[in-house]
Structures are given as structure tokens and as C-alpha cells.
Amino acid sequence: MNNQSIVNSSLQYLRRIFSLAKVPVDVAVVNYQEDKLYKSSNITWDFKFQSSSGLGAERQGKLFKSDYDALEYAEKLKNQSLEAAERADFIAKLQQLEVQGADAVVKACIKKKKLTAKRYEDFCYKESCPECHGEKKVNCPRCKGTGTVKCQNCGGEGYVKCPECRGRGRIRSYRNGKSSERKCSKCNGKGKIRCPECKGKGELRCNNCAGRGKVLCHNCNGVGYLYKIFTCKIEASVSNQQLTAECRLFNANEIEKEFDKHYNELIRYAKNEITAPSEESNGSYIQHVSSTVKVGRLDYTVNGKMHYCYVLPESLTDSEIMLFKRDAVYDELLADEVQKLHQEVKTACQNRNNARDKLNELAQNPVFGEIVVGGMQKLTKKADGFISDDLKKLLSKELGLLRKTALGKRSEFSFWYVGMLICFAALVLGADFIVQKGEPMFSLNCVLLWSFFGILGLTVPWAVAGLCIKIDTALDLSWQKYLPRNPRKLPENKIFRDALSKRQIIVNACLTAAAILFAIFLL
């Protein structure tokens, strides 16, 4: 195989590898390297690696348009019963394969018999710094991002002991053998003065970050990203001249340990330089370039047990899929289930969209607004009736009085009904009193007696209602939560509104007591 055929095969195979890995390659760089390979027998590649396809990228399969759909299907699959998934050691195999960032690794083997280059330019890509997350700065470790530190002179209190009185607040002096004390003028007798270092604030500006609270990330030196390098392998004494590819599960950022007697040990150097072995070896070398293909994973439950299923990209060939240990990580039975769920979700989305369009159409119609307002008014009236009925039941249950009484028009009728009964009783008693005493119908005593019972009939209903409210308020009964916030705004509840007034309750009670005393005096 001559140099030109090797170059052509290498370029074709390289494009195939990068298409499998879904890695975008700069076309200009490819053309430049193609010309360079034609002119020289050295293999020195310098491709730009932009990004790898991940779980967050849009999937090209028929069943999954995006990971949002995949998650929706996975949620549905948790409640499905897949009896065929109950295979021997299914969970055990998956647990062995379950690694953080499990990727499908495509390994391109580019072969050349004789190599004279001293170094390889390795693939290089940018990755967001895990320390600063691409922000280039991190919180200052000294001030924890606040920009200030506690003053060491005052311990953060802002005040220190007065140097004149040593914290006593008073200064003792001796004169003519006598001691005397006076208030310290420097601290005004308090024993403490404002800290001269922090000016009484208790905090000082952090010198490490100059009060900004942020410092340059030491991990990326303030760049915001790190340069990551693909691993390269230099293999010697390989007689097979055919280009091959392998596809297998491989832990992310892990170096393969597959070496045989023909392999030299893997040598890793700083940055992106790898030195080739000396030409005194066999003289035939292989460069392995590892790129990744992300695979999706679905979780589902069968008989209370959690199972996993890896969804592979459709661009992989059947032989490449078999290298993923298909019996453990690829479940073709999911296709029918997912197709059914896809149809169910599609129908549900259509129904939801139709209902939403109908609501939007009604909302734009002015008649719809009138219907809503009318319905709210009806509901308000029903709520008022509900409140009144509850008050009626609770009042009658607690006191055994006003059995058929309710707020509003019912309460007004009931109170006046009780008053009419008392007035009728007054007429009967008045007539009986007149017959017994033999006095005329319109004598002074008869008029006073009728007046007494009339006042009693008018005041007793209000007094009873006020007494009920006072007792229930004292007992903090549950019916109070049904009361309106401001009963005075309800025009139909005039009797109840008057009864709520403490002044009206006192007046009614006084009138009732006066009427009773007057009746006792007459009798």
C-alpha cells in the first residue's frame, strides 16, 4: 500500500469516525491537512474539536425528537409491565456497566509504516472550568465573597478599651495623700472608645480581593475554561495493514488498559504534545484517536424493580451495536411500547391544545365575560344563603332560642314574629286584668299595662339577639368564621346589624329592665 492510498483511506476513515461520533469538523482544516498529507509522509493532524453530542442535544431517531420527549416516555414506562424484560442477571449486568458518563467510544486506527515526526499535535478542546463554572472568578477564600473581614483589633465589636482609664471609665488621682476619682474625659466614663482601625464598623476591607469579594480562579487562571486533550496511543510491530474501528462502552476520561506484547506503554505529556518513540523500534506505528458518542438511558419499573435501557444512535452499524453487549443495554422490546405511548401522548396533546384554543376563543368573546359575571353573582347569592343557614343552625343549637331564625329577611321576620306574639300576650293579659279589676278599657292602668307589654315585645327580640352574639363571642364558637367581615355593609341584615351594636344592646337591656320594674310596681 503506497503513501497516497494510505492517505486517501485515512481521510475517508477519519470522516467516517467523526460522523459516527457526531463531532463537527472544520472543513478548511481538513482540506489543509489533506494537502499536507499528500506532500509529506508524516502524519501530523490538527483538527478543531468543537463539541461532543450529549444527552442534552437533539436526538435524530424516529421515536425521540428531543430529550423532553424521552423523559416523558420514561415517566410513562415506569408504570408499564414488560414481562419480557425479566431476564436472568439483567440488573447485575447493568450495574456492572453503570458508570458516570458512560460513553460509546469509537477508536480510529490510522497506520503508517515509517514515521519520522518528532511530535504529534493532539486533539484539543475547551471545557468549562468546574471551579468557577466559566465565570473566570470565584469567591475570595478569605472573606467568603463578602469583601470585608473582621477587624482583629476590636474583634469585630467596633470598640476597644480606653487606654487612659484602661476600661474602668474613671481615673484615680492622688493629691496631698488623698485619692480622688473623676470621670474619664477620653471615653466619657464608658470605658470603651471607637476602634481606630475600623472606625467603629467592626469590619475591614479584604486585602486579598481589594473588597470586591471575587478573585481570579486558580484552576483556570482566570480564563474560564480548561484545555482537555484526547488520549493518543503509539503502537509498534503491528503487521495488519487494514483500517479497523471498534465501538465499546468506555468510562469518560479513562485510559484504556488494553496492551499486548506489541504495545509500548502509553506516555502522557503536558498540554498537547506527545513524543513518538525512537525509530530504532520496529518502525511501524499506529495512532489511536478516541472520540465519544453519548447514549441515552431510559428507566422503567417491572414488578417493582428498576431497569435501565440504553438508546443508541441510529448512525451506528449493527456490528458496532453488538459491541455494546446488546443483551444487557439494548432492549428492542421497548420500540413497540414507546410507539404506543407516543400515540397516546400525541392524542393527549391534541386534546389539550383544542381545549386551550376553545378557551381562548371564548375569552375573546364579550358575551363570555357577561356570562362569567352573572355566574359569579349567582354564586355570591348562594354563598349568602349558606352563611345565613349556618348561623341559624348554630345559634339554635347553642341556646335553644329563636329556633327558626336566620340572618337577613328570615331573621327580620322571626324577630318581628316573636314581638307580635308578646304583644298579643300583652293584649290577653291586659283584657284579663281589666275583667278582674273591673276597670274601664281605656283607663290609665290599662294603657300603661298595654304600653309595658308593647315595649317588652319590641325590645326582647333585640335583647335576645344581642345576648346570643355576646355569649357566642365569649365562647369563640366556630360559626363566627361564617360572619361577613363588615356586616354593616349588608343592607338586608338591618336587625342583625343593629343587634351587633353594643350601644343598642345596652339600650334594649335597659328598656327591658325598666319595663319589668314598672310592671312589678303596677302589680
C-alpha positions as CSV (number, residue, x, y, z in Angstrom):
1,M,0.0,0.0,0.0
2,N,1.6,3.3,-1.1
3,N,1.5,6.6,0.7
4,Q,-1.3,8.1,-1.4
5,S,-3.6,5.1,-0.8
6,I,-2.9,5.3,2.9
7,V,-3.7,9.0,2.9
8,N,-7.0,8.5,1.0
9,S,-8.0,5.7,3.2
10,S,-7.1,7.6,6.3
11,L,-9.1,10.7,5.3
12,Q,-12.2,8.6,4.4
13,Y,-12.0,6.7,7.5
14,L,-11.4,9.8,9.6
15,R,-14.6,11.4,8.2
16,R,-16.5,8.2,9.0
17,I,-15.2,8.1,12.6
18,F,-16.2,11.8,13.2
19,S,-19.6,11.2,11.6
20,L,-20.2,8.3,14.0
21,A,-19.1,10.5,16.9
22,K,-21.3,13.4,15.7
23,V,-18.3,15.7,16.1
24,P,-18.3,18.8,13.8
25,V,-15.0,19.2,12.0
26,D,-13.8,22.3,10.4
27,V,-13.7,21.7,6.6
28,A,-10.9,24.2,5.9
29,V,-8.7,22.4,8.4
30,V,-9.5,19.0,6.7
31,N,-8.6,20.4,3.3
32,Y,-5.4,21.9,4.7
33,Q,-4.3,18.7,6.3
34,E,-5.2,16.7,3.2
35,D,-2.8,18.8,1.1
36,K,-0.2,18.4,3.9
37,L,-0.6,14.6,3.8
38,Y,-0.2,14.4,0.1
39,K,3.1,16.4,0.3
40,S,4.6,14.6,3.2
41,S,4.7,11.1,4.5
42,N,4.4,12.4,8.1
43,I,1.0,12.1,9.9
44,T,0.6,15.4,11.7
45,W,-3.1,16.2,12.3
46,D,-4.5,19.3,13.9
47,F,-8.3,19.2,13.8
48,K,-10.6,21.5,15.7
49,F,-12.9,19.7,18.2
50,Q,-15.9,21.9,18.9
51,S,-18.3,19.8,21.0
52,S,-19.4,16.3,21.5
53,S,-23.0,15.2,21.2
54,G,-24.5,14.8,24.6
55,L,-27.8,13.8,26.3
56,G,-28.9,17.5,26.0
57,A,-28.5,17.5,22.3
58,E,-31.4,16.9,19.9
59,R,-31.6,13.2,19.0
60,Q,-32.0,12.1,15.4
61,G,-34.0,9.0,16.0
62,K,-37.5,8.3,14.8
63,L,-39.0,7.9,18.3
64,F,-37.3,10.7,20.0
65,K,-37.3,14.3,18.7
66,S,-35.7,15.7,21.9
67,D,-34.8,14.6,25.4
68,Y,-38.0,16.2,26.6
69,D,-40.0,13.5,24.8
70,A,-37.6,10.9,26.0
71,L,-38.1,11.9,29.6
72,E,-41.9,11.9,29.0
73,Y,-41.7,8.4,27.7
74,A,-39.5,7.3,30.5
75,E,-42.1,8.6,33.0
76,K,-44.8,6.5,31.2
77,L,-42.6,3.4,31.1
78,K,-42.2,3.4,34.9
79,N,-45.8,2.2,35.2
80,Q,-45.7,-0.3,32.3
81,S,-45.4,-4.0,32.8
82,L,-42.8,-5.5,30.5
83,E,-42.6,-9.2,31.3
84,A,-40.0,-9.9,28.6
85,A,-37.6,-7.6,30.4
86,E,-37.3,-10.0,33.3
87,R,-34.2,-11.8,32.1
88,A,-31.5,-13.6,34.2
89,D,-28.9,-11.3,35.7
90,F,-30.4,-8.3,33.8
91,I,-29.9,-5.9,36.7
92,A,-26.5,-7.3,37.7
93,K,-25.1,-6.8,34.2
94,L,-26.4,-3.2,34.1
95,Q,-25.0,-2.4,37.5
96,Q,-21.6,-3.5,36.2
97,L,-21.9,-1.2,33.2
98,E,-23.4,1.7,35.1
99,V,-20.7,4.3,35.3
100,Q,-20.8,8.1,35.5
101,G,-20.7,9.5,32.0
102,A,-20.8,6.1,30.2
103,D,-19.9,6.7,26.5
104,A,-19.6,4.8,23.4
105,V,-16.0,5.2,22.2
106,V,-15.1,5.0,18.6
107,K,-11.4,4.2,18.1
108,A,-9.8,5.1,14.8
109,C,-6.6,3.3,13.9
110,I,-4.5,5.3,11.4
111,K,-1.5,3.2,10.4
112,K,1.9,4.2,8.8
113,K,4.9,2.0,8.4
114,K,7.6,4.6,8.8
115,L,7.4,7.7,11.0
116,T,9.9,10.4,11.2
117,A,8.0,13.2,13.0
118,K,9.2,14.1,16.5
119,R,5.8,15.1,17.9
120,Y,2.0,14.8,17.3
121,E,-0.4,17.7,17.6
122,D,-3.2,16.1,19.6
123,F,-6.8,16.9,19.6
124,C,-7.6,19.8,21.9
125,Y,-11.0,21.2,23.1
126,K,-12.3,23.6,25.7
127,E,-14.2,22.5,28.8
128,S,-15.9,24.9,31.3
129,C,-13.9,25.2,34.5
130,P,-15.5,23.2,37.3
131,E,-14.4,25.6,39.9
132,C,-15.7,28.9,38.5
133,H,-18.2,27.4,36.0
134,G,-16.9,29.6,33.3
135,E,-17.2,32.9,35.2
136,K,-13.4,33.3,35.5
137,K,-13.7,34.4,39.1
138,V,-14.5,32.7,42.4
139,N,-15.4,33.8,45.9
140,C,-12.5,35.1,47.9
141,P,-11.4,32.4,50.3
142,R,-10.5,34.9,53.0
143,C,-13.7,36.9,53.1
144,K,-16.0,34.2,51.7
145,G,-17.2,36.6,49.0
146,T,-18.3,39.4,51.3
147,G,-15.4,41.8,50.5
148,T,-14.9,42.5,54.2
149,V,-13.1,40.7,57.1
150,K,-13.5,41.0,60.9
151,C,-11.3,43.6,62.5
152,Q,-8.6,41.9,64.5
153,N,-8.0,44.9,66.8
154,C,-11.5,45.0,68.2
155,G,-12.6,41.5,67.4
156,G,-15.5,42.8,65.2
157,E,-17.1,44.8,68.1
158,G,-16.1,48.2,66.8
159,Y,-14.9,49.4,70.3
160,V,-11.7,48.8,72.3
161,K,-10.7,49.6,75.9
162,C,-9.9,53.2,76.7
163,P,-6.1,53.5,77.0
164,E,-6.5,56.3,79.6
165,C,-8.7,54.6,82.2
166,R,-8.0,51.0,81.0
167,G,-11.6,50.3,80.6
168,R,-12.7,51.5,84.1
169,G,-14.4,54.7,83.0
170,R,-12.9,56.7,85.8
171,I,-9.4,58.0,86.6
172,R,-8.0,57.9,90.1
173,S,-5.5,60.6,91.2
174,Y,-3.6,61.3,94.4
175,R,-3.0,64.7,96.0
176,N,-1.7,65.6,99.4
177,G,-2.0,62.0,100.5
178,K,-5.7,61.8,99.4
179,S,-7.1,59.8,96.5
180,S,-9.9,61.0,94.3
181,E,-11.7,59.8,91.2
182,R,-13.0,61.6,88.2
183,K,-14.8,60.6,85.0
184,C,-12.5,59.8,82.1
185,S,-12.8,62.5,79.6
186,K,-11.5,60.4,76.7
187,C,-14.2,57.7,76.9
188,N,-16.8,59.9,78.7
189,G,-16.9,57.3,81.5
190,K,-17.9,54.4,79.2
191,G,-14.6,52.6,79.4
192,K,-14.5,52.0,75.7
193,I,-13.7,54.1,72.7
194,R,-14.2,53.6,68.9
195,C,-11.7,51.3,67.3
196,P,-9.1,53.4,65.4
197,E,-8.5,50.6,62.9
198,C,-12.1,50.1,61.6
199,K,-13.6,53.4,62.7
200,G,-16.2,51.6,64.8
201,K,-17.5,49.4,61.9
202,G,-16.0,46.2,63.2
203,E,-15.0,45.2,59.6
204,L,-12.1,46.0,57.3
205,R,-11.8,45.8,53.6
206,C,-10.4,42.4,52.5
207,N,-6.8,42.9,51.2
208,N,-6.9,39.6,49.3
209,C,-9.7,40.7,46.9
210,A,-9.5,44.5,47.4
211,G,-13.1,44.5,48.8
212,R,-14.6,43.0,45.6
213,G,-15.4,39.6,47.1
214,K,-14.1,37.8,43.9
215,V,-10.6,36.6,42.9
216,L,-9.3,35.0,39.7
217,C,-9.9,31.3,39.6
218,H,-6.6,29.5,40.3
219,N,-7.8,26.4,38.5
220,C,-8.2,28.0,35.1
221,N,-6.0,31.1,35.8
222,G,-9.0,33.4,35.1
223,V,-9.7,32.1,31.6
224,G,-13.0,30.4,32.4
225,Y,-12.2,27.1,30.7
226,L,-9.7,24.3,30.6
227,Y,-8.0,22.7,27.7
228,K,-8.8,18.9,27.5
229,I,-6.7,16.5,25.5
230,F,-7.7,13.3,23.8
231,T,-5.5,10.3,24.7
232,C,-3.2,9.1,22.0
233,K,-1.6,5.7,21.7
234,I,1.6,4.8,19.9
235,E,1.6,1.1,19.0
236,A,4.5,-0.8,17.4
237,S,5.1,-4.0,15.4
238,V,1.6,-4.4,14.1
239,S,1.5,-6.4,10.8
240,N,-2.1,-5.9,9.9
241,Q,-2.4,-3.0,7.4
242,Q,-6.2,-2.8,7.3
243,L,-8.1,0.0,8.9
244,T,-10.4,-1.1,11.7
245,A,-12.8,0.5,14.1
246,E,-14.1,-0.6,17.5
247,C,-17.1,0.6,19.4
248,R,-17.4,-0.2,23.1
249,L,-18.6,1.1,26.4
250,F,-15.9,3.2,27.9
251,N,-15.7,5.3,31.0
252,A,-15.4,9.0,30.3
253,N,-11.9,10.4,30.8
254,E,-10.5,7.0,31.5
255,I,-7.5,5.5,29.7
256,E,-7.9,2.1,28.1
257,K,-5.8,-0.7,29.6
258,E,-5.7,-3.0,26.6
259,F,-2.0,-3.6,25.8
260,D,-0.3,-6.7,24.4
261,K,3.4,-7.6,23.8
262,H,3.5,-5.4,20.7
263,Y,2.3,-2.2,22.5
264,N,4.5,0.3,24.0
265,E,3.4,1.8,27.3
266,L,1.2,4.9,27.0
267,I,3.2,8.1,27.6
268,R,1.3,11.2,28.5
269,Y,2.9,14.7,28.4
270,A,1.8,18.2,29.5
271,K,-0.5,20.2,27.3
272,N,-1.0,18.8,23.8
273,E,2.4,17.2,23.0
274,I,3.2,13.5,22.7
275,T,6.7,12.4,21.7
276,A,6.9,9.5,19.3
277,P,9.2,6.5,20.2
278,S,12.6,6.3,18.5
279,E,12.9,4.9,15.0
280,E,15.0,2.0,16.4
281,S,11.8,0.2,17.4
282,N,10.1,-1.8,14.6
283,G,9.5,1.4,12.6
284,S,5.7,0.8,12.2
285,Y,3.4,2.8,14.4
286,I,-0.4,3.3,14.9
287,Q,-2.1,6.4,16.3
288,H,-5.3,5.8,18.2
289,V,-7.7,8.8,18.5
290,S,-10.6,8.3,20.9
291,S,-13.8,10.3,20.4
292,T,-17.1,9.8,22.2
293,V,-20.8,9.1,21.3
294,K,-23.2,9.8,24.1
295,V,-26.0,7.3,24.6
296,G,-29.4,8.0,26.2
297,R,-30.7,5.9,29.1
298,L,-34.4,5.1,30.0
299,D,-35.5,4.0,33.4
300,Y,-38.6,1.8,33.8
301,T,-40.1,-0.4,36.5
302,V,-41.1,-4.1,36.2
303,N,-42.8,-5.7,39.2
304,G,-41.3,-3.2,41.5
305,K,-37.8,-3.5,40.2
306,M,-35.9,-0.7,38.4
307,H,-34.5,-1.4,35.0
308,Y,-32.3,0.6,32.6
309,C,-32.2,0.7,28.8
310,Y,-29.6,2.5,26.7
311,V,-30.8,4.1,23.5
312,L,-28.0,4.0,20.9
313,P,-27.6,6.5,18.0
314,E,-29.0,5.2,14.7
315,S,-25.9,6.0,12.8
316,L,-24.1,3.0,14.4
317,T,-23.9,-0.1,12.3
318,D,-25.2,-3.5,13.5
319,S,-21.7,-4.8,14.2
320,E,-20.9,-1.7,16.2
321,I,-24.1,-2.1,18.2
322,M,-23.2,-5.7,19.1
323,L,-20.1,-4.5,20.8
324,F,-22.3,-2.7,23.4
325,K,-23.3,-6.0,24.9
326,R,-26.7,-5.8,23.3
327,D,-28.3,-8.4,25.7
328,A,-27.7,-6.0,28.6
329,V,-28.1,-2.5,27.4
330,Y,-30.3,-2.7,24.3
331,D,-33.9,-3.7,24.7
332,E,-35.6,-3.9,21.3
333,L,-38.9,-4.7,23.0
334,L,-39.2,-1.1,24.1
335,A,-39.8,0.0,20.5
336,D,-43.5,-1.1,20.4
337,E,-44.2,0.2,23.9
338,V,-42.7,3.6,23.1
339,Q,-44.6,3.8,19.8
340,K,-47.9,3.2,21.7
341,L,-47.0,5.8,24.3
342,H,-46.0,8.2,21.5
343,Q,-49.5,7.9,20.0
344,E,-51.2,8.4,23.5
345,V,-49.1,11.4,24.2
346,K,-49.8,12.9,20.8
347,T,-53.6,12.4,21.2
348,A,-53.5,13.9,24.7
349,C,-51.5,16.9,23.4
350,Q,-54.1,17.4,20.6
351,N,-57.0,17.4,23.1
352,R,-55.2,19.8,25.4
353,N,-54.4,22.2,22.5
354,N,-58.0,22.0,21.3
355,A,-59.4,22.8,24.8
356,R,-56.9,25.7,25.2
357,D,-57.9,27.1,21.8
358,K,-61.6,26.9,22.7
359,L,-61.0,28.8,26.0
360,N,-59.0,31.5,24.2
361,E,-61.8,31.9,21.7
362,L,-64.4,32.2,24.5
363,A,-62.3,34.6,26.4
364,Q,-62.2,37.0,23.4
365,N,-66.0,37.0,23.1
366,P,-67.6,39.8,25.1
367,V,-70.7,37.7,25.8
368,F,-68.4,35.2,27.6
369,G,-67.5,37.9,30.1
370,E,-71.1,38.7,30.9
371,I,-71.8,35.0,31.5
372,V,-68.9,34.8,33.9
373,V,-70.1,38.0,35.8
374,G,-73.7,36.6,36.0
375,G,-72.5,33.3,37.3
376,M,-70.4,35.0,39.9
377,Q,-73.4,37.0,41.1
378,K,-75.4,33.8,41.4
379,L,-72.7,32.1,43.4
380,T,-72.5,35.1,45.7
381,K,-76.2,34.9,46.4
382,K,-75.9,31.2,47.1
383,A,-73.0,31.9,49.4
384,D,-75.0,34.5,51.4
385,G,-77.8,31.9,51.9
386,F,-75.3,29.3,53.0
387,I,-73.9,31.7,55.6
388,S,-77.3,32.6,56.9
389,D,-78.4,28.9,57.3
390,D,-75.2,28.0,59.2
391,L,-75.7,30.9,61.6
392,K,-79.3,29.9,62.1
393,K,-78.4,26.3,63.0
394,L,-75.5,27.2,65.3
395,L,-77.5,29.8,67.2
396,S,-80.4,27.5,67.7
397,K,-78.1,24.6,68.7
398,E,-76.2,26.6,71.3
399,L,-79.0,28.5,73.1
400,G,-82.2,26.7,72.1
401,L,-83.8,30.0,71.3
402,L,-85.0,31.6,68.0
403,R,-85.3,28.1,66.6
404,K,-86.4,29.2,63.1
405,T,-84.3,32.3,63.0
406,A,-81.8,33.2,60.3
407,L,-80.0,36.3,59.2
408,G,-81.4,38.6,56.5
409,K,-85.1,38.6,55.7
410,R,-85.8,35.5,57.7
411,S,-84.2,36.9,60.8
412,E,-86.2,40.1,60.4
413,F,-89.4,38.2,60.1
414,S,-88.6,35.9,63.0
415,F,-87.7,38.8,65.4
416,W,-90.9,40.7,64.5
417,Y,-92.9,37.5,64.8
418,V,-91.7,37.0,68.4
419,G,-92.5,40.6,69.1
420,M,-96.1,40.2,67.8
421,L,-96.6,37.1,70.0
422,I,-95.5,39.1,73.0
423,C,-97.8,42.0,72.1
424,F,-100.7,39.5,71.6
425,A,-99.9,38.0,75.0
426,A,-100.0,41.6,76.4
427,L,-103.5,42.1,75.0
428,V,-104.8,38.9,76.5
429,L,-103.2,39.7,79.9
430,G,-104.5,43.2,79.7
431,A,-108.0,42.1,79.0
432,D,-107.9,39.6,81.8
433,F,-106.6,42.3,84.2
434,I,-109.4,44.6,83.2
435,V,-112.0,41.9,83.8
436,Q,-110.6,41.1,87.2
437,K,-110.2,44.7,88.4
438,G,-113.5,45.9,86.8
439,E,-111.8,49.0,85.4
440,P,-112.7,50.6,82.1
441,M,-111.0,49.5,78.9
442,F,-109.1,52.8,78.3
443,S,-108.2,53.6,81.9
444,L,-104.7,54.8,82.8
445,N,-103.7,51.4,84.3
446,C,-104.8,49.6,81.1
447,V,-102.9,52.0,78.8
448,L,-99.8,51.7,81.0
449,L,-100.1,47.9,81.0
450,W,-100.5,47.7,77.2
451,S,-97.6,50.0,76.8
452,F,-95.4,47.9,79.0
453,F,-96.1,44.7,77.1
454,G,-95.7,46.5,73.8
455,I,-92.3,47.8,74.8
456,L,-91.4,44.3,76.0
457,G,-92.4,42.9,72.7
458,L,-90.3,45.4,70.8
459,T,-87.2,45.1,72.9
460,V,-87.0,41.4,73.7
461,P,-86.0,40.2,70.2
462,W,-83.1,42.7,70.0
463,A,-82.0,41.9,73.5
464,V,-82.1,38.1,72.8
465,A,-80.1,38.5,69.6
466,G,-77.5,40.7,71.3
467,L,-77.3,38.2,74.2
468,C,-76.7,35.3,71.7
469,I,-73.9,37.3,70.0
470,K,-72.3,38.2,73.3
471,I,-72.3,34.6,74.5
472,D,-71.0,33.1,71.3
473,T,-68.3,35.8,71.1
474,A,-67.2,34.9,74.6
475,L,-67.2,31.2,73.8
476,D,-65.4,31.8,70.4
477,L,-67.7,29.4,68.6
478,S,-66.9,28.2,65.1
479,W,-69.9,29.9,63.4
480,Q,-68.1,33.2,63.7
481,K,-65.9,32.3,60.7
482,Y,-69.1,32.5,58.5
483,L,-69.8,36.1,59.5
484,P,-69.0,38.7,56.9
485,R,-66.0,40.9,57.6
486,N,-68.2,44.0,57.9
487,P,-71.9,43.2,58.5
488,R,-72.8,46.9,58.3
489,K,-72.3,46.7,54.5
490,L,-75.3,44.3,54.2
491,P,-78.4,46.4,53.9
492,E,-80.8,43.4,54.2
493,N,-79.4,42.4,57.7
494,K,-80.8,45.5,59.5
495,I,-81.9,43.6,62.6
496,F,-78.6,41.8,62.9
497,R,-76.7,44.9,62.1
498,D,-78.5,46.8,65.0
499,A,-78.0,43.9,67.3
500,L,-74.3,43.9,66.7
501,S,-74.1,47.4,68.2
502,K,-73.1,47.3,71.8
503,R,-74.9,50.6,72.4
504,Q,-78.1,49.1,71.0
505,I,-77.8,46.0,73.2
506,I,-77.3,48.2,76.4
507,V,-80.3,50.4,75.5
508,N,-82.5,47.4,74.8
509,A,-81.5,45.7,78.1
510,C,-82.2,48.9,80.0
511,L,-85.6,49.3,78.4
512,T,-86.5,45.7,79.2
513,A,-85.4,46.1,82.8
514,A,-87.4,49.3,83.2
515,A,-90.5,47.7,81.7
516,I,-90.2,44.7,84.1
517,L,-89.7,47.0,87.1
518,F,-92.7,49.1,86.0
519,A,-94.9,46.0,85.7
520,I,-93.9,44.9,89.2
521,F,-94.7,48.3,90.5
522,L,-98.2,48.2,88.9
523,L,-98.9,44.7,90.1
